[in-house]
Amino acid sequence: MTNHVGRAVGIIVGYPVVLWLAGTVVLRLRSRRRPASPRMTLRTVGALGVGTILYIFASIALSFVVLLIGIFTSLPT
């Protein structure tokens, strides 16, 4: 059981980190020839905040669905 919990935590933490790294690489390659713009605008901060909130709510909803599946599959028939 511990192995599954560790793997789930690794996926939950690792997935956004990998997406962030991939996005950073793609944006740097894409904007290599363009002049530098301000990094953190108000729009960027707002988008990051909304994305973080949606990720947290999606993780909670997924955990609830997995809990319900676990409860109903472990009940005696």
All heavy atoms as a GROMACS GRO file, in nm:
protein
  583
    1MET      N    1   0.081  -0.119   0.000
    1MET     CA    2   0.000   0.000   0.000
    1MET      C    3   0.086   0.126   0.000
    1MET      O    4   0.054   0.222  -0.064
    1MET     CB    5  -0.092  -0.004   0.122
    1MET     CG    6  -0.190   0.109   0.124
    1MET     SD    7  -0.309   0.089  -0.007
    1MET     CE    8  -0.442   0.178   0.057
    2THR      N    9   0.196   0.124   0.072
    2THR     CA   10   0.283   0.240   0.081
    2THR      C   11   0.341   0.274  -0.056
    2THR      O   12   0.357   0.391  -0.089
    2THR     CB   13   0.397   0.214   0.181
    2THR    OG1   14   0.338   0.175   0.304
    2THR    CG2   15   0.479   0.338   0.202
    3ASN      N   16   0.371   0.173  -0.134
    3ASN     CA   17   0.426   0.195  -0.267
    3ASN      C   18   0.327   0.272  -0.354
    3ASN      O   19   0.365   0.360  -0.430
    3ASN     CB   20   0.462   0.062  -0.332
    3ASN     CG   21   0.542   0.080  -0.459
    3ASN    OD1   22   0.594   0.187  -0.486
    3ASN    ND2   23   0.548  -0.024  -0.537
    4HIS      N   24   0.199   0.240  -0.342
    4HIS     CA   25   0.098   0.309  -0.423
    4HIS      C   26   0.081   0.454  -0.379
    4HIS      O   27   0.063   0.542  -0.463
    4HIS     CB   28  -0.037   0.237  -0.412
    4HIS     CG   29  -0.034   0.098  -0.469
    4HIS    ND1   30  -0.008   0.073  -0.600
    4HIS    CD2   31  -0.051  -0.022  -0.409
    4HIS    CE1   32  -0.011  -0.057  -0.622
    4HIS    NE2   33  -0.037  -0.118  -0.506
    5VAL      N   34   0.088   0.478  -0.250
    5VAL     CA   35   0.075   0.615  -0.200
    5VAL      C   36   0.194   0.699  -0.246
    5VAL      O   37   0.178   0.812  -0.291
    5VAL     CB   38   0.063   0.616  -0.046
    5VAL    CG1   39   0.069   0.758   0.007
    5VAL    CG2   40  -0.065   0.548  -0.002
    6GLY      N   41   0.313   0.644  -0.238
    6GLY     CA   42   0.432   0.715  -0.284
    6GLY      C   43   0.427   0.745  -0.433
    6GLY      O   44   0.464   0.854  -0.477
    7ARG      N   45   0.378   0.650  -0.508
    7ARG     CA   46   0.365   0.670  -0.653
    7ARG      C   47   0.262   0.778  -0.684
    7ARG      O   48   0.283   0.863  -0.770
    7ARG     CB   49   0.326   0.539  -0.720
    7ARG     CG   50   0.324   0.550  -0.871
    7ARG     CD   51   0.293   0.417  -0.935
    7ARG     NE   52   0.405   0.326  -0.908
    7ARG     CZ   53   0.403   0.199  -0.938
    7ARG    NH1   54   0.298   0.145  -0.993
    7ARG    NH2   55   0.507   0.123  -0.913
    8ALA      N   56   0.149   0.776  -0.611
    8ALA     CA   57   0.045   0.877  -0.633
    8ALA      C   58   0.095   1.016  -0.599
    8ALA      O   59   0.071   1.112  -0.673
    8ALA     CB   60  -0.079   0.842  -0.551
    9VAL      N   61   0.166   1.028  -0.488
    9VAL     CA   62   0.222   1.159  -0.450
    9VAL      C   63   0.325   1.204  -0.553
    9VAL      O   64   0.331   1.322  -0.589
    9VAL     CB   65   0.283   1.152  -0.308
    9VAL    CG1   66   0.363   1.277  -0.277
    9VAL    CG2   67   0.173   1.132  -0.205
   10GLY      N   68   0.405   1.111  -0.601
   10GLY     CA   69   0.504   1.145  -0.704
   10GLY      C   70   0.438   1.195  -0.830
   10GLY      O   71   0.486   1.291  -0.894
   11ILE      N   72   0.327   1.134  -0.868
   11ILE     CA   73   0.256   1.179  -0.989
   11ILE      C   74   0.192   1.315  -0.965
   11ILE      O   75   0.200   1.404  -1.050
   11ILE     CB   76   0.150   1.074  -1.030
   11ILE    CG1   77   0.220   0.950  -1.083
   11ILE    CG2   78   0.055   1.130  -1.134
   11ILE    CD1   79   0.128   0.833  -1.108
   12ILE      N   80   0.129   1.333  -0.849
   12ILE     CA   81   0.062   1.460  -0.821
   12ILE      C   82   0.161   1.575  -0.814
   12ILE      O   83   0.134   1.685  -0.861
   12ILE     CB   84  -0.020   1.448  -0.691
   12ILE    CG1   85  -0.140   1.356  -0.713
   12ILE    CG2   86  -0.067   1.584  -0.642
   12ILE    CD1   87  -0.216   1.322  -0.588
   13VAL      N   88   0.278   1.551  -0.758
   13VAL     CA   89   0.378   1.657  -0.747
   13VAL      C   90   0.461   1.667  -0.876
   13VAL      O   91   0.492   1.777  -0.922
   13VAL     CB   92   0.470   1.631  -0.626
   13VAL    CG1   93   0.586   1.728  -0.623
   13VAL    CG2   94   0.390   1.640  -0.497
   14GLY      N   95   0.494   1.554  -0.935
   14GLY     CA   96   0.581   1.554  -1.052
   14GLY      C   97   0.516   1.606  -1.178
   14GLY      O   98   0.582   1.669  -1.261
   15TYR      N   99   0.388   1.582  -1.196
   15TYR     CA  100   0.319   1.622  -1.318
   15TYR      C  101   0.325   1.774  -1.341
   15TYR      O  102   0.364   1.818  -1.448
   15TYR     CB  103   0.175   1.571  -1.314
   15TYR     CG  104   0.095   1.599  -1.437
   15TYR    CD1  105   0.122   1.534  -1.556
   15TYR    CD2  106  -0.009   1.691  -1.434
   15TYR    CE1  107   0.048   1.560  -1.669
   15TYR    CE2  108  -0.083   1.717  -1.546
   15TYR     CZ  109  -0.055   1.651  -1.664
   15TYR     OH  110  -0.129   1.678  -1.775
   16PRO      N  111   0.288   1.856  -1.241
   16PRO     CA  112   0.298   2.001  -1.266
   16PRO      C  113   0.442   2.048  -1.285
   16PRO      O  114   0.467   2.141  -1.362
   16PRO     CB  115   0.237   2.066  -1.142
   16PRO     CG  116   0.180   1.959  -1.061
   16PRO     CD  117   0.227   1.829  -1.113
   17VAL      N  118   0.536   1.985  -1.217
   17VAL     CA  119   0.676   2.025  -1.232
   17VAL      C  120   0.725   1.998  -1.375
   17VAL      O  121   0.789   2.081  -1.437
   17VAL     CB  122   0.764   1.954  -1.127
   17VAL    CG1  123   0.912   1.976  -1.154
   17VAL    CG2  124   0.729   2.001  -0.987
   18VAL      N  125   0.692   1.879  -1.427
   18VAL     CA  126   0.732   1.845  -1.564
   18VAL      C  127   0.665   1.938  -1.664
   18VAL      O  128   0.729   1.985  -1.760
   18VAL     CB  129   0.701   1.697  -1.593
   18VAL    CG1  130   0.716   1.666  -1.740
   18VAL    CG2  131   0.790   1.607  -1.510
   19LEU      N  132   0.536   1.967  -1.644
   19LEU     CA  133   0.468   2.060  -1.735
   19LEU      C  134   0.529   2.199  -1.728
   19LEU      O  135   0.544   2.266  -1.831
   19LEU     CB  136   0.319   2.067  -1.700
   19LEU     CG  137   0.235   1.949  -1.742
   19LEU    CD1  138   0.090   1.972  -1.701
   19LEU    CD2  139   0.242   1.925  -1.891
   20TRP      N  140   0.564   2.243  -1.608
   20TRP     CA  141   0.625   2.374  -1.593
   20TRP      C  142   0.760   2.379  -1.666
   20TRP      O  143   0.790   2.476  -1.736
   20TRP     CB  144   0.642   2.406  -1.445
   20TRP     CG  145   0.708   2.538  -1.420
   20TRP    CD1  146   0.655   2.661  -1.436
   20TRP    CD2  147   0.843   2.557  -1.377
   20TRP    NE1  148   0.747   2.757  -1.404
   20TRP    CE2  149   0.863   2.696  -1.368
   20TRP    CE3  150   0.947   2.470  -1.345
   20TRP    CZ2  151   0.984   2.749  -1.328
   20TRP    CZ3  152   1.066   2.524  -1.306
   20TRP    CH2  153   1.085   2.662  -1.298
   21LEU      N  154   0.841   2.275  -1.649
   21LEU     CA  155   0.971   2.271  -1.717
   21LEU      C  156   0.955   2.268  -1.868
   21LEU      O  157   1.026   2.339  -1.940
   21LEU     CB  158   1.051   2.151  -1.669
   21LEU     CG  159   1.107   2.159  -1.527
   21LEU    CD1  160   1.171   2.027  -1.488
   21LEU    CD2  161   1.207   2.272  -1.516
   22ALA      N  162   0.863   2.186  -1.917
   22ALA     CA  163   0.841   2.178  -2.062
   22ALA      C  164   0.792   2.312  -2.116
   22ALA      O  165   0.836   2.359  -2.221
   22ALA     CB  166   0.741   2.067  -2.094
   23GLY      N  167   0.700   2.375  -2.043
   23GLY     CA  168   0.651   2.506  -2.086
   23GLY      C  169   0.761   2.611  -2.087
   23GLY      O  170   0.767   2.695  -2.178
   24THR      N  171   0.848   2.607  -1.989
   24THR     CA  172   0.959   2.702  -1.984
   24THR      C  173   1.052   2.684  -2.102
   24THR      O  174   1.092   2.782  -2.166
   24THR     CB  175   1.037   2.685  -1.852
   24THR    OG1  176   0.948   2.705  -1.743
   24THR    CG2  177   1.150   2.784  -1.843
   25VAL      N  178   1.085   2.560  -2.133
   25VAL     CA  179   1.174   2.533  -2.247
   25VAL      C  180   1.110   2.578  -2.377
   25VAL      O  181   1.173   2.644  -2.460
   25VAL     CB  182   1.211   2.383  -2.250
   25VAL    CG1  183   1.280   2.347  -2.380
   25VAL    CG2  184   1.299   2.348  -2.132
   26VAL      N  185   0.982   2.545  -2.396
   26VAL     CA  186   0.914   2.582  -2.520
   26VAL      C  187   0.905   2.733  -2.533
   26VAL      O  188   0.930   2.788  -2.641
   26VAL     CB  189   0.774   2.517  -2.525
   26VAL    CG1  190   0.690   2.576  -2.636
   26VAL    CG2  191   0.786   2.367  -2.545
   27LEU      N  192   0.870   2.802  -2.426
   27LEU     CA  193   0.859   2.947  -2.434
   27LEU      C  194   0.994   3.014  -2.458
   27LEU      O  195   1.003   3.110  -2.532
   27LEU     CB  196   0.797   3.002  -2.306
   27LEU     CG  197   0.647   2.980  -2.291
   27LEU    CD1  198   0.599   3.031  -2.156
   27LEU    CD2  199   0.571   3.046  -2.403
   28ARG      N  200   1.099   2.960  -2.399
   28ARG     CA  201   1.232   3.019  -2.424
   28ARG      C  202   1.276   2.996  -2.568
   28ARG      O  203   1.336   3.084  -2.630
   28ARG     CB  204   1.334   2.961  -2.327
   28ARG     CG  205   1.318   3.019  -2.190
   28ARG     CD  206   1.430   2.974  -2.100
   28ARG     NE  207   1.399   3.013  -1.964
   28ARG     CZ  208   1.472   3.096  -1.895
   28ARG    NH1  209   1.582   3.145  -1.947
   28ARG    NH2  210   1.438   3.129  -1.773
   29LEU      N  211   1.250   2.877  -2.622
   29LEU     CA  212   1.286   2.852  -2.760
   29LEU      C  213   1.202   2.936  -2.855
   29LEU      O  214   1.251   2.984  -2.958
   29LEU     CB  215   1.268   2.703  -2.793
   29LEU     CG  216   1.369   2.608  -2.728
   29LEU    CD1  217   1.331   2.463  -2.760
   29LEU    CD2  218   1.510   2.638  -2.777
   30ARG      N  219   1.077   2.956  -2.821
   30ARG     CA  220   0.987   3.031  -2.908
   30ARG      C  221   1.018   3.180  -2.907
   30ARG      O  222   1.005   3.248  -3.009
   30ARG     CB  223   0.844   3.008  -2.862
   30ARG     CG  224   0.743   3.054  -2.957
   30ARG     CD  225   0.605   3.008  -2.917
   30ARG     NE  226   0.511   3.106  -2.965
   30ARG     CZ  227   0.407   3.148  -2.901
   30ARG    NH1  228   0.380   3.100  -2.783
   30ARG    NH2  229   0.328   3.237  -2.953
   31SER      N  230   1.056   3.232  -2.792
   31SER     CA  231   1.079   3.376  -2.781
   31SER      C  232   1.228   3.409  -2.781
   31SER      O  233   1.270   3.508  -2.725
   31SER     CB  234   1.014   3.430  -2.654
   31SER     OG  235   1.074   3.370  -2.541
   32ARG      N  236   1.308   3.327  -2.845
   32ARG     CA  237   1.452   3.349  -2.847
   32ARG      C  238   1.488   3.477  -2.921
   32ARG      O  239   1.576   3.551  -2.881
   32ARG     CB  240   1.520   3.230  -2.913
   32ARG     CG  241   1.671   3.238  -2.913
   32ARG     CD  242   1.734   3.125  -2.987
   32ARG     NE  243   1.718   3.003  -2.909
   32ARG     CZ  244   1.754   2.884  -2.951
   32ARG    NH1  245   1.804   2.869  -3.072
   32ARG    NH2  246   1.739   2.778  -2.877
   33ARG      N  247   1.419   3.505  -3.031
   33ARG     CA  248   1.454   3.620  -3.114
   33ARG      C  249   1.374   3.745  -3.079
   33ARG      O  250   1.401   3.851  -3.132
   33ARG     CB  251   1.430   3.585  -3.260
   33ARG     CG  252   1.520   3.474  -3.307
   33ARG     CD  253   1.504   3.448  -3.454
   33ARG     NE  254   1.582   3.331  -3.490
   33ARG     CZ  255   1.538   3.234  -3.564
   33ARG    NH1  256   1.417   3.238  -3.613
   33ARG    NH2  257   1.615   3.131  -3.594
   34ARG      N  258   1.273   3.730  -2.996
   34ARG     CA  259   1.191   3.845  -2.960
   34ARG      C  260   1.255   3.923  -2.846
   34ARG      O  261   1.328   3.867  -2.766
   34ARG     CB  262   1.052   3.798  -2.915
   34ARG     CG  263   0.977   3.731  -3.025
   34ARG     CD  264   0.842   3.688  -2.976
   34ARG     NE  265   0.774   3.608  -3.077
   34ARG     CZ  266   0.662   3.547  -3.057
   34ARG    NH1  267   0.602   3.552  -2.940
   34ARG    NH2  268   0.606   3.477  -3.153
   35PRO      N  269   1.226   4.052  -2.836
   35PRO     CA  270   1.280   4.129  -2.724
   35PRO      C  271   1.218   4.081  -2.592
   35PRO      O  272   1.106   4.032  -2.589
   35PRO     CB  273   1.240   4.273  -2.755
   35PRO     CG  274   1.127   4.262  -2.851
   35PRO     CD  275   1.149   4.133  -2.927
   36ALA      N  276   1.293   4.099  -2.486
   36ALA     CA  277   1.248   4.053  -2.355
   36ALA      C  278   1.129   4.137  -2.308
   36ALA      O  279   1.126   4.258  -2.323
   36ALA     CB  280   1.362   4.064  -2.254
   37SER      N  281   1.029   4.069  -2.255
   37SER     CA  282   0.912   4.137  -2.200
   37SER      C  283   0.910   4.114  -2.049
   37SER      O  284   0.980   4.028  -1.998
   37SER     CB  285   0.785   4.081  -2.264
   37SER     OG  286   0.774   3.944  -2.236
   38PRO      N  287   0.829   4.192  -1.978
   38PRO     CA  288   0.822   4.169  -1.834
   38PRO      C  289   0.777   4.026  -1.803
   38PRO      O  290   0.685   3.974  -1.865
   38PRO     CB  291   0.720   4.271  -1.785
   38PRO     CG  292   0.674   4.347  -1.901
   38PRO     CD  293   0.744   4.298  -2.022
   39ARG      N  294   0.842   3.962  -1.709
   39ARG     CA  295   0.817   3.821  -1.678
   39ARG      C  296   0.682   3.800  -1.610
   39ARG      O  297   0.604   3.718  -1.650
   39ARG     CB  298   0.927   3.766  -1.590
   39ARG     CG  299   1.061   3.765  -1.657
   39ARG     CD  300   1.090   3.627  -1.705
   39ARG     NE  301   1.224   3.625  -1.761
   39ARG     CZ  302   1.252   3.569  -1.876
   39ARG    NH1  303   1.159   3.510  -1.944
   39ARG    NH2  304   1.374   3.569  -1.921
   40MET      N  305   0.658   3.872  -1.503
   40MET     CA  306   0.539   3.849  -1.423
   40MET      C  307   0.444   3.968  -1.433
   40MET      O  308   0.459   4.066  -1.360
   40MET     CB  309   0.577   3.823  -1.277
   40MET     CG  310   0.656   3.697  -1.255
   40MET     SD  311   0.567   3.550  -1.302
   40MET     CE  312   0.473   3.522  -1.155
   41THR      N  313   0.352   3.961  -1.524
   41THR     CA  314   0.250   4.064  -1.531
   41THR      C  315   0.132   4.022  -1.444
   41THR      O  316   0.126   3.909  -1.395
   41THR     CB  317   0.204   4.083  -1.677
   41THR    OG1  318   0.145   3.961  -1.722
   41THR    CG2  319   0.320   4.121  -1.767
   42LEU      N  320   0.038   4.111  -1.427
   42LEU     CA  321  -0.079   4.081  -1.346
   42LEU      C  322  -0.160   3.968  -1.409
   42LEU      O  323  -0.214   3.883  -1.341
   42LEU     CB  324  -0.164   4.207  -1.330
   42LEU     CG  325  -0.280   4.199  -1.232
   42LEU    CD1  326  -0.230   4.162  -1.093
   42LEU    CD2  327  -0.357   4.329  -1.228
   43ARG      N  328  -0.164   3.966  -1.540
   43ARG     CA  329  -0.236   3.860  -1.611
   43ARG      C  330  -0.170   3.724  -1.588
   43ARG      O  331  -0.238   3.623  -1.570
   43ARG     CB  332  -0.239   3.894  -1.759
   43ARG     CG  333  -0.312   3.794  -1.842
   43ARG     CD  334  -0.300   3.831  -1.989
   43ARG     NE  335  -0.432   3.847  -2.043
   43ARG     CZ  336  -0.457   3.893  -2.162
   43ARG    NH1  337  -0.359   3.933  -2.239
   43ARG    NH2  338  -0.580   3.901  -2.206
   44THR      N  339  -0.038   3.719  -1.588
   44THR     CA  340   0.035   3.595  -1.564
   44THR      C  341   0.011   3.544  -1.424
   44THR      O  342  -0.014   3.424  -1.403
   44THR     CB  343   0.186   3.617  -1.587
   44THR    OG1  344   0.207   3.672  -1.716
   44THR    CG2  345   0.262   3.488  -1.574
   45VAL      N  346   0.016   3.632  -1.327
   45VAL     CA  347  -0.007   3.592  -1.188
   45VAL      C  348  -0.149   3.541  -1.170
   45VAL      O  349  -0.173   3.440  -1.104
   45VAL     CB  350   0.022   3.710  -1.092
   45VAL    CG1  351  -0.019   3.677  -0.951
   45VAL    CG2  352   0.168   3.748  -1.099
   46GLY      N  353  -0.246   3.607  -1.232
   46GLY     CA  354  -0.384   3.562  -1.224
   46GLY      C  355  -0.403   3.426  -1.288
   46GLY      O  356  -0.473   3.340  -1.233
   47ALA      N  357  -0.341   3.404  -1.403
   47ALA     CA  358  -0.353   3.275  -1.471
   47ALA      C  359  -0.289   3.164  -1.389
   47ALA      O  360  -0.343   3.052  -1.380
   47ALA     CB  361  -0.289   3.283  -1.609
   48LEU      N  362  -0.175   3.192  -1.327
   48LEU     CA  363  -0.111   3.091  -1.242
   48LEU      C  364  -0.196   3.059  -1.120
   48LEU      O  365  -0.208   2.943  -1.080
   48LEU     CB  366   0.027   3.140  -1.198
   48LEU     CG  367   0.136   3.138  -1.305
   48LEU    CD1  368   0.261   3.207  -1.252
   48LEU    CD2  369   0.166   2.998  -1.350
   49GLY      N  370  -0.258   3.160  -1.064
   49GLY     CA  371  -0.346   3.138  -0.949
   49GLY      C  372  -0.467   3.055  -0.984
   49GLY      O  373  -0.503   2.960  -0.913
   50VAL      N  374  -0.532   3.087  -1.096
   50VAL     CA  375  -0.649   3.010  -1.140
   50VAL      C  376  -0.609   2.868  -1.174
   50VAL      O  377  -0.678   2.772  -1.138
   50VAL     CB  378  -0.716   3.080  -1.261
   50VAL    CG1  379  -0.820   2.990  -1.326
   50VAL    CG2  380  -0.780   3.210  -1.218
   51GLY      N  381  -0.495   2.851  -1.241
   51GLY     CA  382  -0.448   2.717  -1.273
   51GLY      C  383  -0.420   2.634  -1.150
   51GLY      O  384  -0.453   2.515  -1.144
   52THR      N  385  -0.360   2.696  -1.049
   52THR     CA  386  -0.331   2.625  -0.925
   52THR      C  387  -0.459   2.584  -0.853
   52THR      O  388  -0.471   2.471  -0.806
   52THR     CB  389  -0.245   2.713  -0.832
   52THR    OG1  390  -0.125   2.750  -0.902
   52THR    CG2  391  -0.210   2.642  -0.704
   53ILE      N  392  -0.555   2.675  -0.847
   53ILE     CA  393  -0.683   2.644  -0.782
   53ILE      C  394  -0.755   2.532  -0.855
   53ILE      O  395  -0.808   2.439  -0.793
   53ILE     CB  396  -0.769   2.771  -0.771
   53ILE    CG1  397  -0.707   2.867  -0.670
   53ILE    CG2  398  -0.912   2.737  -0.733
   53ILE    CD1  399  -0.768   3.004  -0.669
   54LEU      N  400  -0.757   2.537  -0.988
   54LEU     CA  401  -0.822   2.431  -1.066
   54LEU      C  402  -0.752   2.297  -1.047
   54LEU      O  403  -0.817   2.192  -1.039
   54LEU     CB  404  -0.826   2.468  -1.214
   54LEU     CG  405  -0.924   2.578  -1.252
   54LEU    CD1  406  -0.910   2.612  -1.400
   54LEU    CD2  407  -1.066   2.537  -1.221
   55TYR      N  408  -0.620   2.300  -1.039
   55TYR     CA  409  -0.545   2.176  -1.017
   55TYR      C  410  -0.577   2.116  -0.881
   55TYR      O  411  -0.595   1.995  -0.868
   55TYR     CB  412  -0.395   2.204  -1.029
   55TYR     CG  413  -0.310   2.081  -1.010
   55TYR    CD1  414  -0.300   1.986  -1.111
   55TYR    CD2  415  -0.242   2.060  -0.891
   55TYR    CE1  416  -0.224   1.872  -1.093
   55TYR    CE2  417  -0.166   1.947  -0.873
   55TYR     CZ  418  -0.156   1.854  -0.974
   55TYR     OH  419  -0.081   1.742  -0.956
   56ILE      N  420  -0.586   2.199  -0.779
   56ILE     CA  421  -0.618   2.150  -0.645
   56ILE      C  422  -0.759   2.092  -0.642
   56ILE      O  423  -0.780   1.982  -0.589
   56ILE     CB  424  -0.602   2.264  -0.542
   56ILE    CG1  425  -0.454   2.298  -0.525
   56ILE    CG2  426  -0.664   2.226  -0.407
   56ILE    CD1  427  -0.429   2.424  -0.446
   57PHE      N  428  -0.856   2.162  -0.699
   57PHE     CA  429  -0.993   2.110  -0.700
   57PHE      C  430  -1.005   1.982  -0.782
   57PHE      O  431  -1.078   1.890  -0.744
   57PHE     CB  432  -1.091   2.215  -0.751
   57PHE     CG  433  -1.127   2.318  -0.648
   57PHE    CD1  434  -1.123   2.452  -0.680
   57PHE    CD2  435  -1.163   2.282  -0.520
   57PHE    CE1  436  -1.156   2.548  -0.585
   57PHE    CE2  437  -1.196   2.377  -0.424
   57PHE     CZ  438  -1.192   2.510  -0.458
   58ALA      N  439  -0.934   1.974  -0.893
   58ALA     CA  440  -0.937   1.852  -0.973
   58ALA      C  441  -0.874   1.736  -0.897
   58ALA      O  442  -0.923   1.622  -0.904
   58ALA     CB  443  -0.865   1.874  -1.106
   59SER      N  444  -0.768   1.761  -0.823
   59SER     CA  445  -0.705   1.656  -0.743
   59SER      C  446  -0.798   1.607  -0.633
   59SER      O  447  -0.808   1.487  -0.606
   59SER     CB  448  -0.575   1.706  -0.681
   59SER     OG  449  -0.483   1.741  -0.781
   60ILE      N  450  -0.867   1.701  -0.568
   60ILE     CA  451  -0.963   1.662  -0.463
   60ILE      C  452  -1.078   1.582  -0.523
   60ILE      O  453  -1.119   1.480  -0.466
   60ILE     CB  454  -1.013   1.787  -0.389
   60ILE    CG1  455  -0.899   1.849  -0.307
   60ILE    CG2  456  -1.132   1.755  -0.299
   60ILE    CD1  457  -0.931   1.986  -0.250
   61ALA      N  458  -1.129   1.625  -0.637
   61ALA     CA  459  -1.239   1.553  -0.701
   61ALA      C  460  -1.195   1.413  -0.744
   61ALA      O  461  -1.270   1.315  -0.725
   61ALA     CB  462  -1.290   1.632  -0.822
   62LEU      N  463  -1.076   1.402  -0.798
   62LEU     CA  464  -1.025   1.271  -0.838
   62LEU      C  465  -1.005   1.180  -0.717
   62LEU      O  466  -1.039   1.062  -0.722
   62LEU     CB  467  -0.894   1.285  -0.915
   62LEU     CG  468  -0.830   1.155  -0.962
   62LEU    CD1  469  -0.920   1.086  -1.064
   62LEU    CD2  470  -0.694   1.183  -1.022
   63SER      N  471  -0.956   1.236  -0.608
   63SER     CA  472  -0.940   1.158  -0.486
   63SER      C  473  -1.074   1.108  -0.434
   63SER      O  474  -1.086   0.994  -0.389
   63SER     CB  475  -0.872   1.241  -0.376
   63SER     OG  476  -0.746   1.283  -0.418
   64PHE      N  477  -1.176   1.192  -0.441
   64PHE     CA  478  -1.310   1.153  -0.398
   64PHE      C  479  -1.366   1.041  -0.485
   64PHE      O  480  -1.424   0.945  -0.434
   64PHE     CB  481  -1.402   1.275  -0.400
   64PHE     CG  482  -1.541   1.246  -0.351
   64PHE    CD1  483  -1.564   1.219  -0.217
   64PHE    CD2  484  -1.648   1.245  -0.438
   64PHE    CE1  485  -1.691   1.192  -0.171
   64PHE    CE2  486  -1.775   1.218  -0.394
   64PHE     CZ  487  -1.798   1.191  -0.260
   65VAL      N  488  -1.347   1.052  -0.616
   65VAL     CA  489  -1.395   0.946  -0.707
   65VAL      C  490  -1.323   0.815  -0.680
   65VAL      O  491  -1.385   0.708  -0.674
   65VAL     CB  492  -1.377   0.990  -0.854
   65VAL    CG1  493  -1.400   0.875  -0.951
   65VAL    CG2  494  -1.472   1.105  -0.886
   66VAL      N  495  -1.192   0.821  -0.660
   66VAL     CA  496  -1.116   0.699  -0.630
   66VAL      C  497  -1.160   0.641  -0.497
   66VAL      O  498  -1.171   0.518  -0.483
   66VAL     CB  499  -0.964   0.729  -0.632
   66VAL    CG1  500  -0.884   0.613  -0.576
   66VAL    CG2  501  -0.919   0.763  -0.773
   67LEU      N  502  -1.190   0.725  -0.398
   67LEU     CA  503  -1.239   0.678  -0.270
   67LEU      C  504  -1.373   0.607  -0.286
   67LEU      O  505  -1.394   0.498  -0.230
   67LEU     CB  506  -1.253   0.794  -0.172
   67LEU     CG  507  -1.315   0.761  -0.037
   67LEU    CD1  508  -1.217   0.677   0.045
   67LEU    CD2  509  -1.354   0.887   0.036
   68LEU      N  510  -1.464   0.666  -0.363
   68LEU     CA  511  -1.594   0.601  -0.386
   68LEU      C  512  -1.578   0.468  -0.458
   68LEU      O  513  -1.645   0.370  -0.423
   68LEU     CB  514  -1.685   0.694  -0.465
   68LEU     CG  515  -1.743   0.813  -0.389
   68LEU    CD1  516  -1.828   0.898  -0.482
   68LEU    CD2  517  -1.824   0.766  -0.271
   69ILE      N  518  -1.492   0.464  -0.557
   69ILE     CA  519  -1.469   0.337  -0.627
   69ILE      C  520  -1.413   0.233  -0.531
   69ILE      O  521  -1.454   0.117  -0.531
   69ILE     CB  522  -1.376   0.359  -0.748
   69ILE    CG1  523  -1.447   0.441  -0.855
   69ILE    CG2  524  -1.328   0.226  -0.804
   69ILE    CD1  525  -1.358   0.485  -0.967
   70GLY      N  526  -1.320   0.274  -0.447
   70GLY     CA  527  -1.263   0.182  -0.349
   70GLY      C  528  -1.366   0.133  -0.250
   70GLY      O  529  -1.367   0.014  -0.213
   71ILE      N  530  -1.454   0.220  -0.205
   71ILE     CA  531  -1.556   0.179  -0.109
   71ILE      C  532  -1.652   0.079  -0.173
   71ILE      O  533  -1.684  -0.025  -0.116
   71ILE     CB  534  -1.632   0.302  -0.056
   71ILE    CG1  535  -1.544   0.381   0.039
   71ILE    CG2  536  -1.761   0.260   0.015
   71ILE    CD1  537  -1.604   0.513   0.082
   72PHE      N  538  -1.698   0.109  -0.293
   72PHE     CA  539  -1.798   0.023  -0.356
   72PHE      C  540  -1.741  -0.108  -0.406
   72PHE      O  541  -1.812  -0.207  -0.415
   72PHE     CB  542  -1.872   0.097  -0.467
   72PHE     CG  543  -1.972   0.195  -0.414
   72PHE    CD1  544  -1.955   0.330  -0.431
   72PHE    CD2  545  -2.084   0.151  -0.344
   72PHE    CE1  546  -2.046   0.421  -0.381
   72PHE    CE2  547  -2.176   0.240  -0.292
   72PHE     CZ  548  -2.157   0.376  -0.311
   73THR      N  549  -1.612  -0.110  -0.439
   73THR     CA  550  -1.554  -0.238  -0.482
   73THR      C  551  -1.515  -0.326  -0.364
   73THR      O  552  -1.503  -0.447  -0.380
   73THR     CB  553  -1.430  -0.215  -0.572
   73THR    OG1  554  -1.336  -0.135  -0.501
   73THR    CG2  555  -1.468  -0.150  -0.702
   74SER      N  556  -1.499  -0.267  -0.246
   74SER     CA  557  -1.462  -0.349  -0.130
   74SER      C  558  -1.582  -0.396  -0.050
   74SER      O  559  -1.567  -0.477   0.041
   74SER     CB  560  -1.367  -0.271  -0.039
   74SER     OG  561  -1.436  -0.160   0.016
   75LEU      N  562  -1.700  -0.347  -0.082
   75LEU     CA  563  -1.820  -0.392  -0.011
   75LEU      C  564  -1.853  -0.536  -0.050
   75LEU      O  565  -1.835  -0.575  -0.165
   75LEU     CB  566  -1.939  -0.302  -0.045
   75LEU     CG  567  -1.935  -0.162   0.012
   75LEU    CD1  568  -2.053  -0.081  -0.041
   75LEU    CD2  569  -1.939  -0.165   0.163
   76PRO      N  570  -1.900  -0.613   0.046
   76PRO     CA  571  -1.939  -0.750   0.012
   76PRO      C  572  -2.064  -0.750  -0.077
   76PRO      O  573  -2.149  -0.662  -0.064
   76PRO     CB  574  -1.969  -0.815   0.147
   76PRO     CG  575  -1.994  -0.702   0.240
   76PRO     CD  576  -1.917  -0.585   0.187
   77THR      N  577  -2.073  -0.847  -0.162
   77THR     CA  578  -2.187  -0.852  -0.254
   77THR      C  579  -2.299  -0.935  -0.199
   77THR      O  580  -2.288  -1.015  -0.113
   77THR     CB  581  -2.146  -0.910  -0.391
   77THR    OG1  582  -2.086  -1.036  -0.370
   77THR    CG2  583  -2.051  -0.816  -0.458
   0.00000   0.00000   0.00000
